[in-house]
Amino acid sequence: MPADTYLVVVASRFALVVLLISILLALVRLIKGPDAADRIVALDLISMLIVAFLATESVYAGETSFLDVAIAYALIAFLGTAALARFLIRSPQRKPGNINKIEDKTAKNE
Amino acid sequence: MNDILTALFLVLGSLFCFVAALGMLRLPDTVIRMHAATKAGTLGAGLILIAEAFFYAELGITLRALAAISFLLLTAPVAAHLIGRAAYYSGIRLWHKTWIDQLKDRFEAGDLPEETDP
């Protein structure tokens, strides 16, 4: 059954628009983010927002299979986040030796 | 009654998601931004899934929504922990007003976890 009550139709349209704007805001951080860690956090947020979007779309269109899509997407998003964090911790690290170099760069930026 | 609850939870959940995205854009530091990002996964998606359970009011849909919520509640802290650890060791710049960094002493003493060796 699709959303037939006026209240639910308006609320789900509102939620869809707000979620789209949120995804766009997170996309700005994904493009801007100074470090790789910022981009991974933004990607994690975008996948959570897509899960919420799919659940809202399931109410708006009256299609229950979107809920299964949302569950499967949440599973895959967790695996992707874990893999990206693993990739980040394996990439070149800051070491106790060059920590001062990194902090000097910070001091210059401020 | 179910329609009112559905609309209420949909609007609340989407507003929480919007606040999380706004925090992702505006907050100054990776670790502080993660604080905002975790709210979208648990509160935002959780409230919208509850709204869906109220809208359909069937046993199967409610159980699936509860399973999705519990899965999100289980994985969000694990994912946040993984990202935060990787971010700290990959050398993110902390906000200049940060005044507690309890890992710094261990880090400078060379007490690193094994995986951080490239």
Backbone of each chain as ProteinMPNN parsed JSONL, in Angstrom:
{"seq_chain_A": "MPADTYLVVVASRFALVVLLISILLALVRLIKGPDAADRIVALDLISMLIVAFLATESVYAGETSFLDVAIAYALIAFLGTAALARFLIRSPQRKPGNINKIEDKTAKNE", "coords_chain_A": {"N_chain_A": [[0.847, -1.194, 0.0], [0.697, 2.096, -0.993], [1.723, 5.301, 0.386], [-1.096, 6.825, 1.459], [-2.396, 8.598, 3.103], [-2.717, 12.117, 3.58], [-1.057, 13.371, 5.423], [1.073, 11.544, 5.811], [2.12, 11.429, 3.24], [3.02, 14.063, 2.833], [4.909, 14.222, 4.935], [6.724, 12.2, 4.211], [7.655, 13.134, 1.762], [8.871, 15.508, 2.602], [10.87, 14.377, 4.234], [12.349, 12.997, 2.315], [13.371, 15.09, 0.726], [14.886, 16.506, 2.647], [16.751, 14.541, 3.302], [18.076, 14.256, 0.869], [19.284, 16.797, 0.641], [20.973, 16.577, 2.839], [22.676, 14.515, 1.985], [23.944, 15.863, -0.088], [25.322, 17.855, 1.37], [27.1, 16.236, 2.839], [28.496, 15.275, 0.709], [29.902, 17.49, -0.138], [31.781, 17.652, 1.935], [33.063, 15.274, 1.405], [34.348, 15.852, -0.988], [35.897, 18.082, -0.281], [37.342, 17.362, 2.025], [40.294, 17.479, 3.943], [42.013, 15.341, 4.623], [42.562, 11.77, 4.06], [41.175, 10.394, 6.0], [39.036, 12.08, 6.647], [37.544, 11.861, 4.331], [36.796, 9.183, 4.434], [35.165, 9.169, 6.701], [33.13, 10.861, 5.793], [32.138, 9.306, 3.702], [31.133, 7.13, 5.111], [29.091, 8.406, 6.519], [27.485, 9.145, 4.342], [26.644, 6.65, 3.405], [25.074, 5.793, 5.566], [23.085, 7.754, 5.399], [21.974, 7.022, 2.978], [20.846, 4.582, 3.635], [18.809, 5.481, 5.371], [17.4, 6.985, 3.491], [16.485, 5.011, 1.725], [14.749, 3.623, 3.409], [12.829, 5.609, 3.853], [11.898, 5.979, 1.247], [10.697, 3.534, 0.917], [8.414, 3.83, 2.505], [7.201, 5.945, 1.112], [6.753, 5.011, -1.512], [5.373, 2.716, -0.998], [6.472, 0.205, -1.169], [7.592, -2.732, 0.024], [9.952, -4.068, -0.423], [12.055, -2.341, -0.57], [12.955, -2.104, 2.004], [14.398, -4.44, 2.476], [16.462, -3.949, 0.691], [17.628, -1.793, 2.006], [18.585, -3.028, 4.351], [20.489, -4.828, 3.278], [22.19, -2.972, 2.101], [23.149, -1.64, 4.353], [24.689, -3.672, 5.534], [26.699, -4.045, 3.532], [27.825, -1.515, 3.535], [28.992, -1.356, 6.058], [31.004, -3.291, 5.793], [32.532, -2.088, 3.765], [33.394, 0.267, 5.046], [34.966, -0.808, 7.107], [36.953, -2.03, 5.562], [38.104, 0.188, 4.302], [39.119, 1.591, 6.516], [41.014, -0.221, 7.355], [42.708, -0.137, 5.148], [43.598, 2.47, 5.422], [45.06, 2.381, 7.805], [47.114, 0.82, 7.112], [48.542, 2.302, 5.344], [51.234, 4.732, 4.673], [52.549, 5.861, 7.745], [52.355, 8.323, 10.426], [55.213, 8.612, 12.324], [56.883, 8.249, 15.546], [59.268, 9.554, 15.048], [58.805, 11.475, 12.991], [56.809, 13.04, 13.984], [57.076, 15.61, 14.898], [57.501, 17.051, 12.586], [54.965, 16.921, 11.399], [53.512, 18.371, 13.301], [54.706, 20.857, 13.104], [53.816, 21.624, 10.596], [51.129, 21.919, 11.179], [51.251, 24.129, 12.909], [52.03, 26.086, 11.144], [49.815, 26.27, 9.525], [47.923, 27.466, 11.106]], "CA_chain_A": [[0.0, 0.0, 0.0], [1.468, 3.346, -0.98], [1.293, 6.261, 1.397], [-2.304, 7.469, 0.933], [-2.812, 9.719, 3.943], [-2.069, 13.367, 3.212], [0.006, 13.65, 6.396], [2.252, 10.698, 5.567], [2.71, 11.824, 1.953], [3.783, 15.302, 3.039], [6.062, 13.957, 5.795], [7.758, 11.422, 3.528], [8.29, 14.023, 0.775], [9.774, 16.377, 3.37], [12.036, 13.605, 4.661], [13.182, 12.695, 1.134], [14.095, 16.303, 0.333], [15.897, 16.808, 3.666], [17.834, 13.555, 3.205], [18.878, 14.582, -0.324], [20.14, 17.943, 0.98], [22.025, 16.082, 3.737], [23.668, 13.793, 1.192], [24.744, 16.862, -0.805], [26.249, 18.475, 2.324], [28.172, 15.287, 3.126], [29.297, 15.16, -0.515], [30.845, 18.622, -0.119], [32.896, 17.267, 2.796], [33.806, 14.199, 0.727], [35.221, 16.458, -1.996], [36.798, 19.049, 0.328], [38.062, 16.826, 3.166], [41.736, 17.607, 3.738], [42.731, 14.074, 4.754], [41.823, 10.576, 3.644], [40.272, 10.01, 7.092], [37.821, 12.877, 6.506], [36.743, 11.322, 3.232], [36.192, 7.915, 4.87], [34.059, 9.507, 7.611], [32.035, 11.384, 4.977], [31.545, 8.187, 2.956], [30.347, 6.374, 6.079], [27.857, 9.167, 6.759], [26.636, 9.089, 3.146], [25.989, 5.34, 3.321], [23.989, 5.792, 6.555], [21.992, 8.569, 4.88], [21.302, 6.272, 1.914], [19.975, 3.612, 4.321], [17.611, 6.222, 5.805], [16.662, 7.369, 2.287], [15.787, 3.819, 1.21], [13.615, 3.335, 4.293], [11.788, 6.609, 3.578], [11.347, 5.665, -0.07], [9.81, 2.382, 1.11], [7.125, 4.36, 2.972], [6.614, 6.829, 0.108], [6.296, 4.25, -2.674], [4.587, 1.573, -0.589], [7.143, -1.01, -1.672], [8.313, -3.223, 1.203], [11.26, -4.666, -0.734], [13.111, -1.354, -0.327], [13.506, -2.338, 3.34], [15.453, -5.45, 2.318], [17.594, -3.269, 0.059], [18.29, -0.979, 3.033], [19.354, -3.915, 5.242], [21.665, -5.313, 2.549], [23.117, -1.857, 1.91], [23.828, -1.374, 5.626], [25.728, -4.697, 5.666], [27.813, -3.793, 2.624], [28.476, -0.268, 3.927], [29.885, -1.632, 7.19], [32.206, -3.974, 5.285], [33.344, -1.115, 3.04], [34.046, 1.155, 5.999], [36.038, -1.557, 7.781], [38.056, -2.231, 4.612], [38.789, 1.464, 4.078], [39.906, 1.9, 7.708], [42.16, -1.13, 7.292], [43.604, 0.419, 4.129], [44.197, 3.712, 5.937], [46.036, 2.113, 8.864], [48.249, 0.163, 6.472], [49.263, 3.236, 4.477], [52.343, 5.341, 5.397], [52.103, 6.367, 9.032], [53.233, 9.24, 11.131], [56.015, 7.848, 13.274], [57.407, 9.125, 16.585], [60.348, 10.365, 14.52], [58.411, 12.628, 12.18], [55.611, 13.692, 14.537], [57.34, 17.041, 15.012], [57.293, 17.63, 11.262], [53.525, 17.105, 11.195], [53.007, 19.444, 14.145], [55.18, 22.13, 12.551], [52.908, 21.978, 9.506], [49.912, 22.433, 11.809], [51.476, 25.476, 13.438], [52.081, 27.024, 10.034], [48.477, 26.465, 8.968], [47.035, 28.301, 11.925]], "C_chain_A": [[0.88, 1.24, 0.0], [0.927, 4.293, 0.083], [0.093, 7.022, 0.869], [-2.772, 8.624, 1.807], [-2.014, 10.965, 3.572], [-0.871, 13.645, 4.113], [1.267, 12.856, 6.088], [2.921, 11.078, 4.253], [3.574, 13.059, 2.127], [5.042, 15.024, 3.85], [7.138, 13.192, 5.046], [8.423, 12.245, 2.426], [9.283, 14.95, 1.453], [11.048, 15.621, 3.744], [12.944, 13.299, 3.48], [14.003, 13.909, 0.731], [15.208, 16.616, 1.328], [17.064, 15.831, 3.57], [18.698, 13.83, 1.982], [19.811, 15.758, -0.04], [21.284, 17.486, 1.885], [23.101, 15.342, 2.966], [24.555, 14.771, 0.427], [25.756, 17.529, 0.13], [27.412, 17.538, 2.636], [29.075, 15.121, 1.909], [30.304, 16.298, -0.616], [32.049, 18.275, 0.745], [33.727, 16.17, 2.148], [34.768, 14.784, -0.304], [36.289, 17.314, -1.323], [37.813, 18.413, 1.259], [39.571, 16.829, 3.032], [42.478, 16.268, 3.803], [41.894, 12.927, 4.214], [40.829, 10.16, 4.72], [38.962, 10.779, 7.006], [36.923, 12.302, 5.424], [36.083, 10.021, 3.637], [35.016, 8.187, 5.806], [32.864, 10.022, 6.806], [31.341, 10.272, 4.206], [30.678, 7.322, 3.859], [29.021, 7.076, 6.358], [26.924, 9.076, 5.558], [25.938, 7.733, 3.054], [24.869, 5.218, 4.356], [22.798, 6.602, 6.059], [21.255, 7.834, 3.773], [20.406, 5.197, 2.515], [18.678, 4.291, 4.774], [16.754, 6.608, 4.601], [15.865, 6.195, 1.729], [14.594, 3.478, 2.09], [12.474, 4.323, 4.053], [11.104, 6.34, 2.245], [10.393, 4.477, 0.007], [8.443, 2.82, 1.624], [6.434, 5.127, 1.848], [6.033, 6.044, -1.055], [5.433, 3.064, -2.29], [5.16, 0.25, -1.055], [7.998, -1.573, -0.544], [9.694, -3.753, 0.859], [12.391, -3.655, -0.603], [13.739, -1.545, 1.051], [14.611, -3.388, 3.296], [16.689, -4.845, 1.676], [18.37, -2.467, 1.098], [19.127, -1.852, 3.961], [20.62, -4.4, 4.551], [22.679, -4.2, 2.361], [23.858, -1.521, 3.197], [24.941, -2.385, 5.863], [26.943, -4.361, 4.827], [28.567, -2.532, 3.038], [29.408, -0.492, 5.104], [31.164, -2.312, 6.716], [33.125, -2.99, 4.572], [34.08, -0.182, 3.979], [35.202, 0.452, 6.698], [37.229, -1.742, 6.849], [38.825, -0.94, 4.383], [39.632, 1.856, 5.284], [41.161, 1.031, 7.758], [43.209, -0.612, 6.302], [44.327, 1.644, 4.665], [45.281, 3.404, 6.954], [47.25, 1.383, 8.303], [49.082, 1.119, 5.639], [50.341, 3.961, 5.302], [51.891, 6.121, 6.622], [52.918, 7.573, 9.451], [53.925, 8.442, 12.216], [56.443, 8.793, 14.391], [58.52, 10.021, 16.063], [59.874, 11.608, 13.795], [57.16, 13.303, 12.711], [55.824, 15.195, 14.634], [57.13, 17.742, 13.677], [55.81, 17.926, 11.038], [53.018, 18.261, 12.045], [53.511, 20.803, 13.699], [54.257, 22.593, 11.435], [51.602, 22.551, 10.072], [50.092, 23.868, 12.272], [51.496, 26.496, 12.302], [50.667, 27.315, 9.508], [47.627, 27.406, 9.808], [47.452, 29.741, 11.848]], "O_chain_A": [[1.713, 1.416, 0.889], [-0.172, 4.111, 0.605], [0.232, 7.794, -0.08], [-3.461, 9.526, 1.331], [-0.817, 10.899, 3.291], [0.182, 14.089, 3.655], [2.375, 13.392, 6.097], [4.148, 11.057, 4.153], [4.705, 13.115, 1.644], [6.119, 15.517, 3.516], [8.325, 13.476, 5.203], [9.617, 12.085, 2.172], [10.391, 15.161, 0.96], [12.157, 16.137, 3.599], [14.167, 13.334, 3.611], [15.19, 13.787, 0.428], [16.327, 16.948, 0.936], [18.221, 16.22, 3.733], [19.916, 13.66, 2.035], [20.981, 15.735, -0.423], [22.42, 17.936, 1.734], [24.291, 15.503, 3.237], [25.76, 14.556, 0.299], [26.905, 17.749, -0.252], [28.564, 17.967, 2.695], [30.27, 14.86, 2.046], [31.417, 16.113, -1.11], [33.19, 18.549, 0.372], [34.946, 16.129, 2.313], [35.875, 14.276, -0.478], [37.451, 17.289, -1.729], [38.973, 18.822, 1.31], [40.095, 16.236, 2.089], [43.475, 16.086, 3.103], [40.701, 13.07, 3.945], [39.76, 9.634, 4.407], [37.895, 10.218, 7.257], [35.702, 12.259, 5.572], [34.945, 9.757, 3.248], [33.987, 7.518, 5.719], [31.721, 9.668, 7.094], [30.119, 10.275, 4.063], [29.625, 6.836, 3.444], [27.969, 6.44, 6.426], [25.711, 8.945, 5.723], [24.77, 7.665, 2.671], [23.832, 4.618, 4.077], [21.647, 6.213, 6.258], [20.042, 7.992, 3.63], [19.331, 4.919, 1.985], [17.588, 3.751, 4.587], [15.526, 6.567, 4.673], [14.718, 6.353, 1.312], [13.542, 3.088, 1.585], [11.303, 3.942, 4.049], [9.885, 6.458, 2.126], [9.41, 4.409, -0.731], [7.424, 2.254, 1.231], [5.228, 4.985, 1.646], [4.947, 6.364, -1.538], [4.813, 2.454, -3.161], [4.426, -0.707, -1.304], [9.014, -0.979, -0.183], [10.537, -3.883, 1.747], [13.557, -4.04, -0.53], [14.902, -1.201, 1.261], [15.628, -3.261, 3.977], [17.817, -5.166, 2.048], [19.601, -2.45, 1.09], [20.243, -1.481, 4.324], [21.699, -4.391, 5.145], [23.884, -4.433, 2.448], [25.035, -1.164, 3.167], [26.017, -2.021, 6.336], [28.073, -4.382, 5.314], [29.79, -2.468, 2.917], [30.487, 0.098, 5.165], [32.261, -1.976, 7.159], [34.344, -3.036, 4.741], [35.248, 0.136, 3.755], [36.279, 1.024, 6.866], [38.378, -1.629, 7.275], [40.052, -0.956, 4.279], [40.729, 2.391, 5.124], [42.233, 1.49, 8.153], [44.411, -0.639, 6.566], [45.513, 1.842, 4.404], [46.313, 4.075, 6.98], [48.298, 1.332, 8.948], [50.207, 0.792, 5.263], [50.36, 3.816, 6.524], [50.971, 6.936, 6.55], [54.003, 7.828, 8.93], [53.285, 7.682, 12.942], [56.379, 10.011, 14.221], [58.708, 11.128, 16.567], [60.458, 12.68, 13.951], [56.51, 14.057, 11.987], [54.883, 15.972, 14.476], [56.648, 18.874, 13.626], [55.434, 18.999, 10.566], [52.191, 19.05, 11.587], [52.824, 21.807, 13.891], [53.945, 23.778, 11.322], [51.042, 23.512, 9.544], [49.224, 24.717, 12.069], [51.038, 27.627, 12.466], [50.357, 28.436, 9.104], [46.723, 28.064, 9.294], [46.826, 30.599, 12.471]]}, "seq_chain_B": "MNDILTALFLVLGSLFCFVAALGMLRLPDTVIRMHAATKAGTLGAGLILIAEAFFYAELGITLRALAAISFLLLTAPVAAHLIGRAAYYSGIRLWHKTWIDQLKDRFEAGDLPEETDP", "coords_chain_B": {"N_chain_B": [[-3.879, 7.201, 13.92], [-1.503, 5.699, 13.668], [-0.611, 6.959, 11.384], [-0.003, 9.529, 12.25], [2.103, 8.983, 14.027], [3.912, 7.845, 12.219], [4.47, 10.041, 10.503], [5.568, 11.811, 12.359], [7.896, 10.445, 13.279], [9.258, 10.174, 10.877], [9.824, 12.857, 10.162], [11.336, 13.653, 12.401], [13.539, 11.853, 12.259], [14.666, 12.504, 9.755], [15.399, 15.115, 10.252], [17.354, 14.752, 12.215], [19.256, 13.44, 10.617], [19.868, 15.548, 8.919], [21.026, 17.366, 10.704], [23.29, 15.901, 11.367], [24.634, 15.851, 8.885], [25.075, 18.547, 8.535], [26.78, 19.031, 10.698], [28.905, 17.476, 9.833], [29.791, 19.061, 7.772], [30.475, 21.478, 9.021], [31.962, 21.214, 11.419], [35.212, 21.33, 13.096], [37.232, 19.306, 12.898], [38.573, 16.029, 12.242], [37.998, 14.003, 14.168], [36.075, 15.227, 15.734], [34.132, 15.569, 13.83], [33.43, 12.919, 13.381], [31.934, 12.418, 15.627], [29.563, 13.75, 15.0], [28.814, 12.306, 12.745], [28.144, 9.744, 13.591], [25.69, 10.045, 14.772], [23.813, 10.149, 12.694], [23.705, 7.539, 11.754], [22.717, 6.0, 13.934], [20.576, 7.432, 15.382], [19.166, 8.875, 13.294], [18.69, 7.048, 11.022], [17.613, 5.004, 12.574], [15.249, 6.137, 13.729], [13.784, 6.6, 11.385], [13.442, 4.009, 10.446], [11.854, 3.011, 12.524], [9.592, 4.565, 12.045], [8.801, 3.429, 9.64], [8.081, 0.866, 10.522], [5.843, 1.548, 12.069], [4.218, 2.514, 10.019], [3.574, 0.344, 8.29], [2.728, -1.617, 10.104], [2.849, -4.421, 10.351], [3.76, -7.787, 11.249], [6.025, -8.97, 10.01], [7.341, -6.82, 8.72], [7.871, -5.188, 10.918], [9.609, -6.803, 12.393], [11.742, -6.99, 10.589], [12.507, -4.324, 10.455], [13.305, -3.931, 13.115], [15.452, -5.713, 13.182], [17.186, -4.463, 11.379], [17.644, -2.055, 12.788], [18.922, -3.013, 15.11], [21.169, -4.106, 13.953], [22.406, -1.807, 12.904], [22.893, -0.455, 15.322], [24.728, -2.194, 16.429], [26.908, -2.161, 14.62], [27.687, 0.494, 14.231], [29.299, 1.634, 16.426], [31.554, -0.046, 16.17], [32.521, 0.493, 13.592], [33.046, 3.216, 13.913], [35.055, 3.13, 15.823], [37.09, 1.768, 14.399], [37.595, 3.605, 12.29], [38.363, 5.885, 13.746], [40.684, 5.054, 15.06], [42.37, 4.384, 12.894], [42.457, 6.893, 11.725], [43.747, 8.456, 13.677], [46.288, 7.28, 13.786], [47.117, 7.687, 11.201], [47.874, 10.259, 11.175], [46.201, 12.629, 11.418], [45.422, 16.119, 11.693], [44.824, 17.511, 14.764], [42.248, 19.588, 16.242], [43.048, 22.99, 17.027], [42.309, 23.789, 19.563], [42.215, 21.525, 21.059], [42.829, 19.95, 24.116], [43.269, 17.65, 25.535], [45.016, 14.79, 24.908], [45.235, 11.748, 25.245], [46.513, 9.628, 24.117], [48.867, 10.492, 23.187], [51.274, 10.41, 24.694], [51.903, 7.671, 24.923], [52.15, 7.238, 22.233], [54.377, 8.77, 21.466], [56.292, 7.457, 22.922], [56.742, 5.289, 21.41], [55.058, 3.158, 21.638], [53.372, 1.454, 19.846], [50.568, -0.086, 18.196], [50.655, -3.314, 16.554], [49.743, -3.42, 13.906], [50.232, -0.971, 12.801], [52.632, -0.857, 11.555], [53.891, -0.206, 8.403]], "CA_chain_B": [[-2.865, 7.24, 14.98], [-0.239, 5.247, 13.09], [-0.146, 7.953, 10.421], [0.631, 10.633, 12.986], [3.402, 8.514, 14.523], [4.802, 7.701, 11.072], [4.92, 11.36, 10.059], [6.427, 12.398, 13.399], [9.217, 9.821, 13.299], [9.949, 10.489, 9.608], [10.361, 14.218, 10.213], [12.405, 13.689, 13.405], [14.716, 11.142, 11.764], [15.324, 13.236, 8.678], [16.057, 16.3, 10.818], [18.609, 14.307, 12.828], [20.211, 13.208, 9.534], [20.306, 16.852, 8.425], [21.959, 17.917, 11.69], [24.554, 15.179, 11.239], [25.331, 16.294, 7.678], [25.527, 19.919, 8.796], [27.962, 18.918, 11.536], [29.984, 16.969, 8.992], [30.313, 20.164, 6.958], [30.889, 22.68, 9.744], [32.828, 21.01, 12.583], [36.563, 21.689, 12.685], [38.286, 18.309, 13.078], [38.073, 14.713, 11.85], [37.445, 13.246, 15.3], [34.834, 15.894, 16.138], [33.147, 15.277, 12.781], [32.923, 11.553, 13.585], [30.88, 12.523, 16.646], [28.315, 14.088, 14.32], [28.44, 11.31, 11.734], [27.557, 8.555, 14.201], [24.284, 10.32, 15.091], [22.954, 9.832, 11.551], [23.51, 6.105, 11.645], [21.893, 5.402, 14.983], [19.316, 8.135, 15.626], [18.436, 9.218, 12.079], [18.177, 5.86, 10.342], [16.791, 4.251, 13.514], [13.909, 6.725, 13.832], [13.057, 6.409, 10.129], [13.022, 2.601, 10.399], [10.706, 2.887, 13.441], [8.454, 5.131, 11.325], [8.334, 2.447, 8.667], [7.379, -0.186, 11.256], [4.519, 2.076, 12.42], [3.401, 2.723, 8.821], [3.026, -0.914, 7.769], [2.06, -2.295, 11.218], [2.781, -5.873, 10.148], [4.789, -8.445, 12.055], [7.251, -9.191, 9.236], [8.038, -5.545, 8.5], [8.391, -4.712, 12.198], [10.786, -7.601, 12.759], [12.87, -6.614, 9.725], [12.982, -2.993, 10.872], [14.049, -4.096, 14.368], [16.741, -6.336, 12.862], [18.046, -3.435, 10.783], [18.061, -1.115, 13.833], [19.913, -3.632, 15.995], [22.421, -4.227, 13.205], [23.038, -0.481, 12.871], [23.402, -0.144, 16.657], [25.911, -3.011, 16.691], [28.066, -1.888, 13.766], [28.13, 1.901, 14.224], [30.478, 1.86, 17.273], [32.723, -0.768, 15.656], [33.044, 1.246, 12.455], [33.613, 4.471, 14.401], [36.326, 2.815, 16.475], [38.085, 1.463, 13.366], [37.976, 4.819, 11.575], [39.076, 6.79, 14.626], [42.029, 4.525, 15.293], [43.143, 4.557, 11.662], [42.666, 8.321, 11.474], [44.774, 8.977, 14.591], [47.621, 6.798, 13.427], [47.536, 8.191, 9.891], [48.41, 11.599, 11.329], [45.311, 13.767, 11.208], [45.719, 17.289, 12.515], [43.755, 17.775, 15.726], [41.837, 20.977, 16.353], [44.065, 23.673, 17.827], [41.86, 23.962, 20.94], [42.236, 20.247, 21.766], [43.784, 20.035, 25.217], [43.536, 16.328, 26.101], [45.347, 13.769, 23.928], [45.815, 10.751, 26.156], [47.298, 8.64, 23.381], [50.085, 11.107, 22.654], [52.454, 9.964, 25.421], [52.208, 6.31, 24.463], [52.537, 7.306, 20.825], [55.749, 9.272, 21.357], [57.194, 6.469, 23.495], [56.898, 4.2, 20.461], [54.197, 2.048, 22.033], [52.385, 1.423, 18.774], [50.038, -1.423, 17.883], [51.45, -4.001, 15.536], [49.288, -3.217, 12.526], [50.592, 0.324, 12.244], [53.827, -0.946, 10.717], [53.466, -0.276, 7.01]], "C_chain_B": [[-1.505, 6.822, 14.432], [0.311, 6.265, 12.097], [0.57, 9.098, 11.112], [2.018, 10.217, 13.476], [4.401, 8.372, 13.382], [5.361, 9.046, 10.634], [5.885, 11.967, 11.065], [7.821, 11.798, 13.351], [9.976, 10.083, 12.008], [10.592, 11.863, 9.686], [11.518, 14.294, 11.211], [13.688, 13.038, 12.875], [15.433, 11.909, 10.678], [15.995, 14.49, 9.212], [17.356, 15.917, 11.528], [19.666, 14.048, 11.763], [20.747, 14.532, 9.014], [21.3, 17.483, 9.385], [23.311, 17.235, 11.578], [25.335, 15.65, 10.016], [25.853, 17.707, 7.844], [26.773, 19.907, 9.674], [29.155, 18.413, 10.757], [30.611, 18.096, 8.176], [30.996, 21.216, 7.811], [31.91, 22.437, 10.852], [34.297, 21.002, 12.163], [37.551, 20.534, 12.5], [37.718, 16.936, 12.711], [37.382, 13.994, 12.995], [36.136, 13.879, 15.776], [33.749, 15.632, 15.102], [32.588, 13.868, 12.929], [31.829, 11.524, 14.635], [29.543, 12.857, 15.995], [27.857, 12.964, 13.405], [27.754, 10.103, 12.365], [26.089, 8.764, 14.551], [23.369, 9.935, 13.932], [22.673, 8.348, 11.47], [22.559, 5.568, 12.68], [20.549, 6.115, 15.096], [18.52, 8.341, 14.336], [17.826, 8.012, 11.394], [17.289, 5.046, 11.274], [15.386, 4.804, 13.614], [13.123, 6.506, 12.54], [12.607, 4.955, 9.984], [11.855, 2.346, 11.357], [9.442, 3.435, 12.767], [7.895, 4.141, 10.315], [7.578, 1.305, 9.349], [5.981, 0.276, 11.66], [3.631, 2.169, 11.194], [2.782, 1.419, 8.339], [2.263, -1.681, 8.831], [1.808, -3.768, 10.923], [3.939, -6.502, 10.908], [6.097, -8.556, 11.291], [8.054, -7.914, 9.059], [8.654, -5.051, 9.805], [9.642, -5.483, 12.589], [11.988, -7.218, 11.899], [13.423, -5.244, 10.107], [13.782, -3.103, 12.171], [15.412, -4.739, 14.117], [17.702, -5.317, 12.27], [18.542, -2.457, 11.843], [19.131, -1.742, 14.714], [21.237, -3.821, 15.272], [23.154, -2.887, 13.146], [23.633, -0.133, 14.229], [24.643, -0.959, 16.976], [27.12, -2.539, 15.896], [28.544, -0.451, 13.837], [29.308, 2.137, 15.173], [31.728, 1.162, 16.754], [33.36, 0.013, 14.509], [33.68, 2.546, 12.925], [34.954, 4.229, 15.076], [37.423, 2.557, 15.448], [38.563, 2.73, 12.68], [38.791, 5.737, 12.47], [40.504, 6.355, 14.876], [42.905, 4.744, 14.062], [43.437, 6.023, 11.41], [43.757, 8.865, 12.376], [46.166, 8.538, 14.151], [48.055, 7.258, 12.054], [47.91, 9.668, 9.968], [47.461, 12.706, 10.968], [45.755, 14.904, 12.123], [44.547, 17.517, 13.455], [43.458, 19.268, 15.765], [42.788, 21.714, 17.294], [43.607, 23.935, 19.254], [41.797, 22.645, 21.701], [43.252, 20.307, 22.903], [43.951, 18.713, 25.961], [43.815, 15.378, 24.944], [46.05, 12.654, 24.685], [46.672, 9.728, 25.441], [48.672, 9.175, 23.018], [51.343, 10.583, 23.351], [52.876, 8.568, 24.99], [52.717, 6.333, 23.036], [53.984, 7.753, 20.69], [56.749, 8.32, 21.967], [57.389, 5.278, 22.568], [56.043, 2.995, 20.783], [53.042, 1.929, 21.045], [51.812, 0.034, 18.622], [50.744, -2.005, 16.672], [51.057, -3.62, 14.123], [49.765, -1.911, 11.933], [51.908, 0.28, 11.492], [53.407, -1.072, 9.27], [54.068, -1.486, 6.279]], "O_chain_B": [[-0.491, 7.475, 14.68], [1.524, 6.428, 11.969], [1.601, 9.581, 10.645], [2.982, 10.975, 13.366], [5.574, 8.719, 13.523], [6.564, 9.188, 10.418], [6.894, 12.565, 10.689], [8.816, 12.523, 13.377], [11.201, 10.203, 12.024], [11.758, 12.031, 9.327], [12.548, 14.908, 10.932], [14.779, 13.59, 13.018], [16.663, 11.97, 10.664], [17.038, 14.9, 8.701], [18.343, 16.65, 11.462], [20.835, 14.383, 11.955], [21.932, 14.645, 8.7], [22.297, 18.065, 8.958], [24.353, 17.883, 11.677], [26.551, 15.831, 10.086], [26.936, 18.038, 7.36], [27.711, 20.668, 9.439], [30.282, 18.853, 10.977], [31.815, 18.089, 7.919], [31.995, 21.796, 7.386], [32.657, 23.351, 11.202], [34.607, 20.703, 11.01], [38.64, 20.769, 11.976], [36.518, 16.704, 12.853], [36.3, 13.437, 12.816], [35.206, 13.177, 16.171], [32.577, 15.488, 15.452], [31.415, 13.633, 12.64], [30.906, 10.714, 14.558], [28.508, 12.317, 16.385], [26.661, 12.694, 13.296], [26.876, 9.5, 11.747], [25.321, 7.804, 14.624], [22.263, 9.444, 14.159], [21.557, 7.932, 11.158], [21.682, 4.767, 12.359], [19.5, 5.492, 14.928], [17.333, 8.02, 14.285], [16.612, 7.941, 11.2], [16.309, 4.454, 10.822], [14.42, 4.041, 13.589], [11.919, 6.253, 12.59], [11.524, 4.688, 9.464], [10.963, 1.556, 11.046], [8.362, 2.857, 12.891], [6.682, 4.021, 10.149], [6.566, 0.829, 8.835], [5.033, -0.508, 11.605], [2.425, 1.936, 11.286], [1.595, 1.381, 8.012], [1.262, -2.33, 8.525], [0.732, -4.302, 11.193], [4.953, -5.858, 11.178], [7.162, -8.274, 11.84], [9.274, -7.904, 9.219], [9.784, -4.563, 9.828], [10.618, -4.9, 13.06], [13.111, -7.128, 12.396], [14.634, -5.021, 10.089], [14.815, -2.449, 12.321], [16.404, -4.372, 14.746], [18.886, -5.3, 12.608], [19.708, -2.062, 11.825], [20.13, -1.099, 15.036], [22.303, -3.714, 15.879], [24.372, -2.832, 13.316], [24.733, 0.414, 14.306], [25.521, -0.495, 17.704], [28.234, -2.513, 16.419], [29.706, -0.185, 13.531], [30.264, 2.797, 14.765], [32.832, 1.693, 16.872], [34.579, 0.175, 14.457], [34.725, 2.949, 12.413], [35.884, 5.021, 14.925], [38.542, 3.051, 15.586], [39.764, 2.932, 12.497], [39.79, 6.308, 12.032], [41.422, 7.175, 14.903], [44.033, 5.225, 14.167], [44.52, 6.374, 10.942], [44.603, 9.639, 11.929], [47.105, 9.334, 14.146], [49.248, 7.229, 11.752], [48.231, 10.275, 8.947], [47.854, 13.646, 10.278], [46.369, 14.69, 13.169], [43.413, 17.696, 13.012], [44.283, 20.097, 15.382], [43.281, 21.127, 18.257], [44.436, 24.276, 20.097], [41.378, 22.623, 22.858], [44.407, 20.671, 22.684], [44.706, 18.655, 26.932], [42.953, 15.175, 24.089], [47.278, 12.609, 24.765], [47.471, 9.035, 26.071], [49.546, 8.419, 22.594], [52.359, 10.338, 22.7], [54.051, 8.313, 24.726], [53.597, 5.557, 22.664], [54.738, 7.19, 19.896], [57.924, 8.341, 21.602], [58.124, 4.351, 22.904], [56.281, 1.911, 20.251], [51.897, 2.256, 21.357], [52.507, -0.945, 18.893], [51.349, -1.287, 15.875], [51.909, -3.506, 13.241], [49.725, -1.731, 10.716], [52.281, 1.263, 10.851], [52.633, -1.968, 8.937], [53.804, -1.685, 5.093]]}, "name": "protein", "num_of_chains": 2, "seq": "MPADTYLVVVASRFALVVLLISILLALVRLIKGPDAADRIVALDLISMLIVAFLATESVYAGETSFLDVAIAYALIAFLGTAALARFLIRSPQRKPGNINKIEDKTAKNEMNDILTALFLVLGSLFCFVAALGMLRLPDTVIRMHAATKAGTLGAGLILIAEAFFYAELGITLRALAAISFLLLTAPVAAHLIGRAAYYSGIRLWHKTWIDQLKDRFEAGDLPEETDP"}
